[in-house]
Amino acid sequence: MEHFESIFYGKLENEVKIEPRDWMPDAYRKTLIRQISQHAHSEIVGMLPEGNWITRAPSLKRKAVLLAKAQDEAGHGLYLYAAAETLGVTRESTIEDLHSGKAKYSSIFNYPTLTWADIGAIGWLVDGAAIMNQVMLCRNSYGPYARAMVRICKEESFHQRQGFESLLVLSRGSAEQRAMCQDAIDRWWWPALMMFGPRDSESTHSDLSMKWKIKRMSNDELRQRFIDMIAEQVKVLNMTLPDPDLKWNEERGHYDFGAIDWDEFWQVVKGNGPCNRERLEARRKAHEEGRWVREAALAHANKKSMVKASAA
């Protein structure tokens, strides 16, 4: 066992990827299964707030863009479920954990999309926060996860730019459009900051994830980077962020910011957010209604295998 551990930690030290057939500590495997499956769930559940606006997008162009984005996110979920399967779990079991409420997904997707501007705010703020975290994951120590993240990040960068461009158009529009833009930013700002997870002092998984190089930066470090970036970008929109304490700190070289409502964060994580029940019910319903497709695909695959075996 010590020999295998030495090889494992030697690979981590030398930035050599851990691959599915390599020996790894059970806790490392379990941590990866939890993180990758929750990431996959977040991509799939994350389609629901945007799906609310696909049929109501204000133009054919916006509809096509939103459809393409939803398709990307479905693909991201597929890559990640496949990466989780390399660790010895089945896709069916991870999805069952989601539907039963055992597995979590990003708390941000339990908020409603009330106006068209929300779609822009999600692209700019939510996808922007995701990229801040996910670019780091391209260098994580587990090979299949890292390789999946490279493609995901390339696509997410388009999502963020699409969201910002959508808000930019609104910010230069009528008084009503500008007000809608500002309202969306006001409602999505704080939940976006919560996406990075709890404060480092309250994060139960960060230390081991950092030790194993699954994560490269802590929750609070990533959150600060995101705030510094968005605080500058919002000036281009000529909008404001809903934080009176937000100001540049010359000494720190970062923006200071106000207190996050962690009580709200934990309530949403525990299932008491505005749309928790609605989101899970939508996923359960879609899974059940799609059962016949999965069964038909399996029957077709089995038939092809039998024909091939007979020919042989």
SVG drawing of the C-alpha trace seen along z (x, -y; Angstrom):
<svg xmlns="http://www.w3.org/2000/svg" viewBox="-43 -56 51 73">
<polyline fill="none" stroke="black" stroke-width="0.4" points="0.0,0.0 2.8,-2.4 4.4,-1.7 1.1,-2.6 0.7,-5.8 4.2,-6.8 3.6,-6.5 0.2,-8.4 1.7,-11.3 4.8,-11.3 2.5,-11.8 0.7,-14.7 4.0,-16.3 5.3,-16.0 2.0,-17.2 1.3,-13.8 -2.4,-13.1 -4.0,-10.3 -5.8,-8.0 -8.8,-5.6 -6.7,-2.4 -4.1,-4.0 -4.2,-3.3 -5.8,-6.1 -6.9,-6.5 -10.6,-5.7 -11.2,-9.2 -9.7,-10.7 -12.1,-8.6 -15.1,-9.5 -14.2,-13.2 -14.0,-13.1 -17.3,-11.2 -19.0,-13.7 -17.6,-16.8 -17.8,-15.5 -21.4,-14.2 -22.5,-17.4 -20.9,-19.4 -22.8,-17.2 -26.1,-17.7 -25.5,-21.5 -25.1,-21.5 -28.3,-19.6 -30.4,-21.4 -28.9,-24.7 -30.8,-24.3 -34.1,-24.7 -34.0,-28.5 -33.0,-29.3 -35.5,-26.9 -38.1,-29.2 -37.2,-31.8 -36.5,-29.7 -40.0,-30.2 -40.2,-33.8 -36.8,-35.1 -37.3,-38.5 -35.9,-37.6 -35.1,-34.6 -31.4,-35.3 -31.8,-35.3 -33.8,-32.1 -31.1,-30.4 -28.4,-31.5 -30.3,-30.3 -31.1,-26.9 -27.4,-26.5 -26.4,-27.3 -28.8,-24.8 -27.4,-22.2 -23.9,-23.0 -24.9,-22.5 -26.5,-19.1 -23.2,-18.1 -21.3,-19.3 -23.4,-17.1 -22.7,-14.2 -18.9,-14.7 -19.0,-14.9 -21.3,-11.9 -18.9,-10.0 -15.9,-11.2 -17.6,-10.1 -18.2,-6.6 -14.5,-6.1 -14.3,-6.1 -16.6,-3.1 -20.1,-4.5 -22.9,-4.2 -24.7,-7.1 -28.0,-5.6 -26.9,-5.7 -25.6,-9.3 -28.8,-10.5 -30.9,-8.6 -28.9,-10.4 -29.9,-13.7 -33.6,-12.8 -33.7,-11.5 -32.1,-14.7 -29.0,-12.9 -26.7,-14.7 -26.5,-18.5 -26.1,-20.8 -25.2,-24.5 -27.4,-26.6 -27.6,-29.3 -30.1,-27.3 -32.7,-27.4 -33.5,-31.1 -36.2,-32.0 -35.7,-33.8 -38.3,-36.6 -37.4,-38.7 -35.4,-38.4 -32.6,-40.3 -32.1,-37.4 -30.8,-35.3 -28.1,-37.9 -27.3,-38.1 -26.9,-34.3 -24.5,-34.3 -22.4,-37.2 -22.5,-36.5 -23.3,-32.8 -21.3,-31.5 -18.6,-34.0 -18.4,-32.6 -18.4,-29.1 -15.5,-29.9 -13.5,-31.4 -13.7,-28.1 -13.6,-25.8 -10.4,-27.2 -8.6,-26.0 -10.2,-22.6 -8.5,-22.2 -5.4,-21.6 -6.9,-19.2 -5.1,-16.0 -7.6,-13.5 -7.1,-13.1 -10.6,-12.4 -12.0,-15.4 -9.3,-17.8 -9.7,-16.9 -13.4,-17.3 -13.0,-20.7 -10.8,-22.0 -13.7,-21.7 -16.3,-22.8 -14.4,-26.0 -14.0,-26.9 -17.8,-26.7 -18.5,-28.5 -16.4,-31.4 -18.9,-32.0 -21.8,-31.8 -20.3,-34.5 -19.7,-36.8 -23.3,-36.1 -24.7,-37.1 -22.6,-40.3 -23.5,-41.3 -27.2,-40.7 -27.0,-43.0 -25.0,-45.5 -27.8,-45.9 -30.3,-46.4 -28.1,-48.9 -28.1,-51.0 -31.8,-50.7 -34.9,-52.4 -35.3,-53.5 -37.5,-50.4 -34.7,-48.1 -32.0,-49.8 -34.2,-49.3 -34.7,-45.6 -31.0,-45.2 -30.2,-46.8 -32.9,-44.7 -31.4,-41.5 -27.9,-42.4 -29.3,-43.3 -31.0,-39.9 -28.2,-37.7 -25.2,-39.4 -25.2,-37.9 -26.3,-34.4 -23.4,-34.5 -21.0,-35.2 -22.4,-32.2 -21.6,-29.9 -18.0,-29.6 -19.2,-27.8 -19.0,-28.6 -16.2,-30.6 -12.9,-28.7 -13.3,-28.4 -16.6,-26.5 -15.7,-24.4 -15.5,-20.8 -13.9,-19.5 -11.4,-22.3 -8.3,-21.2 -8.2,-17.7 -9.2,-18.9 -6.3,-21.3 -3.9,-18.7 -4.9,-16.3 -4.7,-19.1 -8.4,-18.6 -8.7,-22.3 -5.9,-24.8 -7.4,-27.8 -9.7,-28.2 -13.3,-29.4 -12.5,-32.8 -9.6,-33.3 -11.7,-32.5 -14.6,-34.7 -12.2,-37.7 -10.9,-37.2 -14.4,-37.2 -15.4,-40.3 -12.3,-42.2 -13.2,-41.2 -16.9,-42.0 -16.5,-45.3 -14.6,-46.6 -16.8,-45.0 -20.0,-46.5 -18.6,-50.0 -18.9,-49.2 -22.6,-48.5 -22.9,-51.8 -24.7,-49.8 -24.0,-49.3 -23.5,-46.3 -25.9,-46.1 -23.2,-46.5 -22.7,-49.9 -19.5,-48.5 -17.8,-47.7 -14.7,-49.8 -11.1,-49.5 -8.6,-48.9 -5.3,-50.2 -3.3,-48.5 -4.8,-45.1 -4.9,-45.5 -8.4,-44.1 -12.0,-45.3 -13.5,-45.2 -17.1,-44.0 -20.0,-43.7 -21.2,-40.7 -22.8,-37.8 -26.0,-36.4 -24.8,-33.0 -28.1,-32.1 -29.7,-32.4 -27.0,-30.3 -27.4,-27.4 -31.2,-27.6 -31.0,-27.1 -28.4,-24.3 -30.7,-22.5 -33.6,-22.6 -35.5,-25.7 -34.7,-28.0 -37.3,-29.7 -37.2,-26.9 -35.6,-23.8 -38.7,-21.7 -39.7,-22.9 -36.3,-22.1 -36.1,-18.6 -39.7,-17.8 -39.0,-19.0 -35.9,-16.7 -37.8,-13.7 -40.6,-14.2 -38.3,-14.6 -36.4,-11.5 -39.6,-9.4 -41.0,-10.8 -37.8,-9.9 -37.7,-6.3 -39.1,-4.9 -36.3,-6.6 -33.6,-5.0 -35.4,-1.6 -35.7,-1.8 -32.0,-2.8 -31.0,0.1 -33.2,2.6 -31.7,1.4 -28.2,1.7 -28.9,5.3 -30.4,6.2 -27.3,4.9 -25.1,6.9 -27.1,10.1 -27.0,9.6 -23.2,9.0 -22.8,12.1 -24.8,14.3 -22.8,13.1 -19.6,14.0"/>
</svg>
